[in-house]
Amino acid sequence: MFISSTLAGCAAKLPIDEGTLVIALPGAPTSIDPRLATDAYGEQILQMTHAFLIKRDASGTPVPDLAESWEEISPTEIVFRLRKGARFHNGRDVTSADVRFTFEWILDPKNLSPHRATYASIARIATTDPLTVVFHLKEPFAPFLIGMARGIVPAGTGARGYSPVPGAGPFKIDDFRPDEGAALSRFDGYHGRSPAVAKVLVKFIPDSNVRFLELKKGSVNFVLNGVDPDLLPAAMRNENLAMEEAPGGNVSYLGFNLRDPVLSDARVRRAVALAIDRETIVRAIWKGHADLADSILAPGFWAHAEGLPPLRHDPAEAKRLLDQAGYRDPDGIGPKPRFTLIYKTSQNELRRRIAAVIQEQLRQVGIALTVQSLEWGTFFSDIKKGNFQLYSLTWVGIADPDIFHYAFHSGQIPPEGANRGRYANQELDRLVLEGRREPSRPKRKEIYRKIQLLLARDLPVLPLWVNRNMLVRDRRLEGFTITPDEDYTSVKDMRIEGKVAGMPAKGAP
């Protein structure tokens, strides 16, 4: 086995004593190619292994990475100047040709990149010299700069499935096993400050109890949002561990298939929403480490609309809506349901517990729910294909309200975008395009307020809650910055210091 063999010989000393950081992720990525990756696990690995044209800081503001500067010559012409001396892990210098190739590959329809729509405003890309790349847009595009936070690959690199694509980030991938993990090591040719940690192991551990046990014994020493709230008190009784809690920006939601004969009726979707007691779930399962959501934009995000109509737990109204929609309870308080729905979720234990609670809450209004808990890759593949009735996911890393175009425009059905529920609304289509073209932030905010009101009415998805970010780590680890979108970029800034109780300090006998 990859991970166990990698850790062989560490019985006497834990990985952290050998200078190795071990991160546990709750699932395996479906891709580790920056042109194709869409799930959180793939993005988090890429944040450690790839350099981006530009990055976003903890507040979401664009900052230099491979591009040391940029200039807006006009609303449709933006020039990026690359830093000199940046290199890929294969030793090649990073040039403007690589930047051009990366984005042209994404834009090529035959490559089926899920990010293609993000760059549809690009008319052409010019490379005036090895360190200068010029983007010419078809029209002004407000979220353009935010979208440039994309990992760059060497020119000529084709899609490689699960084989790593060379990057220019602080860590390089030495080994990758889709179902087990990834072994990373410090890239000495990195253009930024060299990471203090020489090696990083990333373990893919779907089982929450296994993650917790490995954290307790020290074979894992870093888990961000991967320790179940029930287990946090026990984790904190371990004097070798520390916990940090910070505001989150990632919104969990319930997705509906609007092409389903039952769920195509907005009254049924609203009834499902009213039947779910989100307050109880946040209190009982999340132990208060989450806040209710009313939009896929978290409160505090600049475009989040205030005053959206609340959706409070109301089983009586849910029953009335179901009756009105023609789905009367066949036997009153008897066991026969109005209809049966299938709810798909991952094998994450916490998600399965939430699914069980939702199952019981829907049963109380006469809806039978069959829960299917699937391996992550199978689950996510089904969602992208529209092979579901109900599912739950979390939007991770939202940097601009243009997410509404990606997630809800009628032309963004996968593989073009992420309109997984097949929602179609001409007014929303018009508004999201208007929001893309409007340069004024106050005017954009008003446009997106109207969009959020439409979504609150039609409910193509039900926003559930905003998870707070919970980091559990070995006390000797310092330097990681928790961001609202769970960004792993600052892994490169981490260092191992001090001494764990009962354990020798690094290098001690």
NUPATI-138197 format. One record per residue (C-alpha): residue in three letters; x, y, z. Coordinates in steps of 0.25 Angstrom, whole numbers, padded with zeros to 4 digits, always signed. Each point is the difference from the previous one (the first is absolute). Layout:
N
ALAXYZ ...
END
This chain:
509
MET+0000+0000+0000 PHE+0005+0014-0004 ILE-0002+0007+0013 SER+0004-0011+0010 SER+0012-0003-0008 THR+0004+0015+0000 LEU-0001+0000+0015 ALA+0007-0012+0002 GLY+0011+0001+0010 CYS-0007+0011+0008 ALA-0004-0009+0012 ALA+0010+0006+0008 LYS-0002+0014-0005 LEU-0013+0007-0005 PRO+0001+0006-0014 ILE+0000+0014+0007 ASP+0013-0004+0007 GLU+0006-0003-0013 GLY-0004+0014-0006 THR-0012-0005-0007 LEU-0014+0006+0000 VAL-0011-0010-0002 ILE-0014+0006-0004 ALA-0013-0008-0001 LEU-0010+0003-0010 PRO-0014-0005+0002 GLY+0000-0005-0015 ALA+0008-0002-0012 PRO+0000+0010-0012 THR-0007-0004-0013 SER+0012+0008-0007 ILE+0013+0007+0003 ASP+0001+0007-0013 PRO-0003+0015+0002 ARG-0007+0001-0013 LEU-0010-0011+0004 ALA-0001+0000+0015 THR-0013+0004+0007 ASP-0001-0007+0013 ALA+0006+0006+0013 TYR+0010-0011+0002 GLY+0006+0002-0014 GLU+0001+0015+0002 GLN+0007-0001+0013 ILE+0011-0009-0005 LEU+0002+0009-0012 GLN+0001+0012+0010 MET+0012-0007+0005 THR+0006-0005-0013 HIS-0003+0010-0011 ALA+0004+0015-0002 PHE-0012+0008-0005 LEU+0000+0012-0009 ILE-0005+0008+0012 LYS-0004-0004+0014 ARG-0011+0005+0009 ASP+0004+0004+0014 ALA-0008-0004+0013 SER-0010+0012-0003 GLY-0002-0005-0015 THR+0009+0012-0005 PRO+0008-0004-0013 VAL+0015+0000+0003 PRO+0012-0004-0008 ASP+0005-0014-0002 LEU+0006-0003-0014 ALA-0005+0013-0005 GLU+0008+0011+0008 SER-0009+0011-0005 TRP-0011+0003-0010 GLU-0006+0012-0006 GLU-0014+0003-0006 ILE+0003+0007-0013 SER-0015+0001-0003 PRO-0012-0008+0005 THR+0003-0010-0010 GLU+0015-0001+0000 ILE+0008-0005+0012 VAL+0015-0002+0000 PHE+0007-0009+0010 ARG+0015+0000+0002 LEU+0006-0013+0005 ARG+0011-0001+0010 LYS+0013-0004-0005 GLY+0006-0013+0005 ALA-0012-0008+0003 ARG+0001-0014-0003 PHE-0009-0013-0002 HIS+0004-0012+0008 ASN+0005-0006-0013 GLY+0011+0011+0000 ARG-0006+0008-0011 ASP-0002+0015+0001 VAL-0014+0005+0001 THR-0003+0009-0012 SER-0011+0008-0006 ALA-0002-0012-0010 ASP-0004-0009+0012 VAL-0010+0010+0005 ARG-0006+0001-0014 PHE+0000-0015-0002 THR-0007-0002+0014 PHE-0012+0009-0003 GLU-0001-0004-0015 TRP+0000-0014+0004 ILE-0012+0003+0010 LEU-0007+0007-0011 ASP+0001-0011-0010 PRO-0014-0007+0000 LYS+0006-0013-0003 ASN+0007+0000+0013 LEU-0013+0001+0008 SER+0006+0008+0011 PRO-0011+0004+0010 HIS+0007+0014+0001 ARG-0002+0003-0014 ALA-0012+0009+0002 THR+0008+0008+0011 TYR+0009+0005-0012 ALA-0010+0001-0011 SER+0002+0015+0000 ILE+0014-0002-0006 ALA+0001+0004-0014 ARG+0015-0003-0002 ILE+0013-0001+0008 ALA+0013+0006-0005 THR+0014-0002+0004 THR+0009+0012-0003 ASP+0012-0006+0007 PRO+0004-0012+0009 LEU-0005+0008+0012 THR-0012+0008-0005 VAL-0014-0006-0003 VAL-0011+0009-0005 PHE-0015-0004+0002 HIS-0010+0006-0010 LEU-0014-0001+0004 LYS-0013+0000-0008 GLU-0006+0010+0009 PRO+0002+0005+0014 PHE+0000-0011+0010 ALA-0001+0004+0015 PRO+0005-0013+0006 PHE+0011-0002-0010 LEU+0012+0003+0010 ILE-0006-0010+0011 GLY-0001-0011-0011 MET+0015+0001-0003 ALA+0003-0007+0013 ARG+0003-0013-0008 GLY+0011-0010+0001 ILE+0010+0001-0012 VAL+0005-0012-0007 PRO+0012-0002-0010 ALA-0004+0003-0015 GLY-0003-0013-0007 THR-0005-0007+0012 GLY-0012-0009-0003 ALA-0010-0006+0010 ARG+0006-0011+0008 GLY-0011-0006+0008 TYR+0005-0002+0014 SER+0015+0002-0004 PRO+0005+0013+0006 VAL+0001+0012-0009 PRO+0013+0008+0002 GLY-0002+0012+0008 ALA+0009+0012+0005 GLY-0005+0000+0014 PRO+0007-0002+0014 PHE-0001-0015+0000 LYS+0001-0010-0011 ILE-0008-0013-0001 ASP+0010-0012+0002 ASP-0011-0011+0000 PHE-0015+0000-0001 ARG-0010-0011+0002 PRO-0015+0003-0003 ASP-0005-0008+0012 GLU+0011+0002+0010 GLY+0007+0014+0000 ALA+0011+0008-0006 ALA+0015+0002+0004 LEU+0005+0014-0002 SER+0014+0006+0003 ARG+0005+0014+0000 PHE+0004+0005-0014 ASP+0013+0007+0002 GLY-0002+0008-0013 TYR-0012+0007+0005 HIS+0000+0015-0003 GLY-0006+0004+0013 ARG+0005-0003+0014 SER+0004-0014+0002 PRO-0009-0008+0009 ALA+0005-0003+0013 VAL-0006-0014+0000 ALA+0008-0010-0009 LYS-0011-0010-0002 VAL-0015-0001+0000 LEU-0009-0012+0000 VAL-0014+0001-0004 LYS-0009-0012+0004 PHE-0014-0002-0005 ILE-0008-0005+0012 PRO-0015+0000-0003 ASP-0003-0006+0014 SER-0001+0010+0011 ASN+0003-0009+0011 VAL+0013-0005-0007 ARG+0004+0015-0002 PHE-0002+0003+0014 LEU+0008-0013+0005 GLU+0011+0004-0009 LEU+0000+0014+0005 LYS+0000-0005+0015 LYS+0012-0009-0003 GLY+0008+0010-0008 SER+0000-0007-0013 VAL-0008+0012-0005 ASN+0003+0013+0005 PHE-0008+0010-0008 VAL-0015-0001-0002 LEU-0008+0012-0005 ASN-0015-0002+0001 GLY+0001-0015+0001 VAL-0002-0003+0014 ASP-0015-0002+0004 PRO-0006+0010+0010 ASP-0003-0012+0009 LEU+0015-0003+0001 LEU+0005+0014+0002 PRO-0001-0001+0015 ALA+0008-0013+0000 ALA+0011+0006-0009 MET+0002+0011+0009 ARG+0002-0009+0012 ASN+0013-0004-0008 GLU+0010+0009+0006 ASN+0008-0001-0013 LEU-0011+0006-0009 ALA-0005+0014-0002 MET-0012+0005-0006 GLU-0003+0013-0008 GLU-0014+0005-0004 ALA-0002+0011-0010 PRO-0012+0005-0008 GLY-0003-0008-0013 GLY-0005+0004-0013 ASN-0004-0013-0006 VAL-0015-0003-0001 SER-0006-0014+0001 TYR-0013-0002-0008 LEU-0010-0010-0005 GLY-0001-0001-0015 PHE-0013-0004-0007 ASN-0001-0006-0014 LEU-0010+0009-0007 ARG-0002-0009-0011 ASP-0006-0011+0009 PRO-0015-0001-0001 VAL-0002+0002+0015 LEU+0011+0011+0003 SER-0003+0008-0013 ASP-0012+0006+0009 ALA+0005+0012+0008 ARG-0010-0003+0010 VAL+0006-0014+0003 ARG+0014+0006+0001 ARG-0005+0010+0010 ALA-0008-0010+0008 VAL+0013-0008+0001 ALA+0007+0012+0005 LEU-0010+0003+0010 ALA+0000-0014+0005 ILE+0015+0000+0003 ASP+0003+0006+0014 ARG+0014+0006-0003 GLU+0001+0006+0014 THR-0001-0013+0007 ILE+0010-0006-0009 VAL+0010+0012+0002 ARG-0002-0002+0015 ALA+0000-0015+0001 ILE+0010-0004-0010 TRP+0009+0012-0003 LYS+0000+0003+0015 GLY-0002+0015-0003 HIS+0012+0000-0009 ALA-0008+0005-0012 ASP-0010+0011-0003 LEU-0013+0000-0009 ALA+0001+0004-0014 ASP-0010+0007-0009 SER+0009+0001-0013 ILE+0012-0007-0005 LEU+0007+0012+0003 ALA+0004+0001+0015 PRO-0004+0011+0009 GLY+0011+0010-0001 PHE+0003-0002-0014 TRP-0001+0014-0007 ALA-0011-0005-0010 HIS-0008-0007+0010 ALA-0014+0005+0000 GLU-0006+0004+0013 GLY-0015-0002+0004 LEU-0002-0012-0008 PRO-0013-0007+0003 PRO+0003-0010+0012 LEU-0004-0015-0002 ARG-0003-0005+0014 HIS-0004-0014+0004 ASP-0015-0001-0003 PRO-0005-0014-0002 ALA-0015+0004+0000 GLU+0003+0009-0012 ALA+0008-0011-0006 LYS-0012-0009+0000 ARG-0009+0011-0005 LEU+0009+0002-0012 LEU+0001-0015-0003 ASP-0015-0001+0000 GLN-0001+0012-0009 ALA+0010-0006-0010 GLY-0009-0012+0000 TYR+0009-0010+0009 ARG-0011-0002+0011 ASP+0004-0010+0011 PRO-0007-0013-0004 ASP-0002-0005+0014 GLY+0001+0012+0009 ILE+0009-0004+0012 GLY+0002-0014-0006 PRO+0013-0005-0006 LYS-0003+0002-0014 PRO+0008+0012-0006 ARG-0005+0011-0010 PHE+0012-0004-0008 THR+0015-0005+0001 LEU+0012+0008-0003 ILE+0015-0005-0001 TYR+0010+0009+0007 LYS+0015-0002-0004 THR+0011+0003+0009 SER+0015-0003+0002 GLN+0005-0011+0010 ASN+0004+0011+0009 GLU-0005-0005+0014 LEU-0005+0014+0004 ARG-0007+0002-0014 ARG-0007-0014+0002 ARG-0005+0005+0014 ILE-0006+0012-0006 ALA-0006-0008-0011 ALA-0007-0009+0011 VAL-0005+0012+0007 ILE-0006+0006-0012 GLN-0006-0013-0004 GLU-0008+0000+0013 GLN-0004+0014-0001 LEU-0006-0002-0014 ARG-0007-0013+0005 GLN-0007+0009+0010 VAL-0007+0007-0012 GLY-0003-0012-0008 ILE+0013-0001-0009 ALA+0008-0013+0000 LEU+0015+0002-0002 THR+0009-0010-0005 VAL+0015+0003+0004 GLN+0011-0004-0010 SER+0014+0002+0006 LEU+0010-0001-0011 GLU+0015+0000-0001 TRP+0004+0014-0003 GLY+0004-0001-0015 THR-0013-0008-0003 PHE-0008+0010+0007 PHE+0006+0012-0006 SER-0001-0006-0014 ASP-0015-0003+0002 ILE-0002+0014+0004 LYS+0007+0006-0012 LYS-0008-0009-0009 GLY-0014+0004+0006 ASN-0001-0014+0005 PHE-0008+0003+0013 GLN-0012+0006+0006 LEU+0006+0006+0013 TYR+0014+0002+0004 SER+0008+0008+0010 LEU+0014+0007-0003 THR+0007+0012+0004 TRP+0005+0012-0008 VAL+0014+0002+0003 GLY+0009+0012-0004 ILE-0010+0010-0005 ALA+0008+0013-0004 ASP-0010+0007-0008 PRO-0016+0001-0001 ASP+0002-0005-0015 ILE-0001-0014+0007 PHE-0015+0003-0003 HIS+0003-0001-0015 TYR+0008-0013+0002 ALA-0010-0007+0008 PHE-0014+0005-0005 HIS+0001+0005-0014 SER-0008-0009-0009 GLY+0012-0001-0010 GLN+0009-0005+0012 ILE-0005-0015+0001 PRO+0012-0009+0002 PRO+0010-0001-0007 GLU-0001+0014-0003 GLY-0002+0005+0014 ALA-0006-0004+0013 ASN-0015+0001-0002 ARG-0002-0014+0005 GLY-0015+0001+0003 ARG-0003+0005-0014 TYR-0006+0013+0004 ALA-0005+0010-0011 ASN-0005+0014+0002 GLN+0001+0010-0010 GLU+0000+0012+0009 LEU+0011-0006+0008 ASP+0008-0003-0013 ARG-0002+0015-0003 LEU+0004+0005+0014 VAL+0013-0009+0001 LEU+0005+0005-0014 GLU-0003+0014+0005 GLY+0008-0002+0013 ARG+0012-0005-0008 ARG+0000+0013-0009 GLU-0002+0010+0011 PRO+0013+0006+0006 SER-0006+0007+0011 ARG+0000-0008+0013 PRO-0013+0007+0006 LYS-0008-0002-0013 ARG+0005-0015+0000 LYS-0004-0002+0014 GLU-0015+0005-0004 ILE+0000-0010-0012 TYR+0004-0011+0009 ARG-0010+0004+0010 LYS-0011-0002-0010 ILE+0007-0014-0004 GLN+0000-0005+0014 LEU-0015+0004+0002 LEU-0003-0008-0013 LEU+0007-0012+0006 ALA-0007+0001+0013 ARG-0013+0000-0007 ASP+0003-0012-0010 LEU+0009-0008+0009 PRO+0008-0007-0010 VAL+0009-0003+0012 LEU-0003+0002+0015 PRO+0012+0007+0008 LEU+0002-0008+0013 TRP+0011+0006+0008 VAL+0014+0007+0000 ASN+0010-0009+0007 ARG+0010+0006+0009 ASN+0014-0004-0003 MET+0006-0009+0010 LEU+0015-0003+0000 VAL+0005-0011+0009 ARG+0015-0002+0000 ASP+0012-0004+0007 ARG+0004+0011+0010 ARG+0014+0001-0007 LEU-0005+0004-0013 GLU-0001+0015-0002 GLY-0002+0010-0012 PHE-0013-0005-0006 THR-0010+0011-0004 ILE-0014-0004+0001 THR-0008+0007-0011 PRO-0015+0000-0002 ASP+0001-0009-0013 GLU+0009-0011+0006 ASP+0012+0004-0008 TYR+0013-0009+0002 THR+0010+0010-0006 SER+0006+0004+0013 VAL+0004-0015+0003 LYS+0013+0006-0006 ASP+0001+0009+0011 MET-0001-0010+0011 ARG+0011-0004+0009 ILE+0002-0011+0011 GLU+0004+0006+0013 GLY+0001-0004+0015 LYS-0003-0013+0007 VAL-0012-0009+0001 ALA-0003-0005+0014 GLY+0006-0014+0002 MET+0007+0001-0013 PRO+0015+0004-0004 ALA+0002+0013-0007 LYS+0004-0001-0014 GLY+0015-0005-0001 ALA+0000-0004+0015 PRO+0004-0014+0004 
END
